[in-house]
């Protein structure tokens, strides 16, 4: 009876502890950190901190490693897909020197960030006992969410800015082609005007008509007209393409402007 009573008290205390360390806040994506039991870097079962994020595992990995690199934290890959950051002073998680193990799992749709903190020699911090560290770990994991969110938004903006630059280059190229075609058309029109001004005039009573010259002039006139029609058609097609490209550029600029406004 006494043993049963002690077990009941232990379970109640344990339940109270679980309630205290449940994260009531949500990150920028609405994710909530939690504690779970899983295989650690040495493939032993450990209690670790984790958060499920609505970003691809690859984007999480790049963004998180960029952040840690910026903060001067260097690590290397270990067992079970963990990255070990050993002997680091990282006050975001621990006031003293510690070992940090991070793994990122998932796919192209979503990913998980798993975190283990050790005081060294696999002396892992127990999330259920060290509530102060658990609070720090939760805050850090929610910070990771924002880091990835910001990284993806930067990538989104960078992609659209690059596309805008490419559209502007294409438009500049098309405008140059248009100017070249218009110059070619002007030359053909000048030739037509000159031919018209110098062509042989035939009178009804003129018996000394140079039929060969007239035939030559007519042939040249047909040639110039054909060249003019071809250039004119090419120019109209090009103008239509320029209009479409300008429309694409306006749309791209609007996407970028709207995105920047949404970030304010």
ABEGO torsion letter per residue (X at the ends): XAAAAAAAAAAAAAAAAAAAABBABBBAAGBBBBBBBBBBAAGBBBBBBBBBBABBAAAAAAAAAAAAAAAGBBBBBBBGGBBBBBGBBBAAABABBBBBBBBBBEBAABBBBBBBBBAEGGBBBBAAABAAAAAAAAAAAAAAAAAAAAAAAAAAAAAAAAAAAAAAAAAAAAAAAAAAAAAAAAAAAAAAAAAAAABBBBBAABABBBAAAAAAAAAAAAAAAAAAAAAAAAAAAAAAAAAAAAAAAAAAAAAAAAAAAAAX
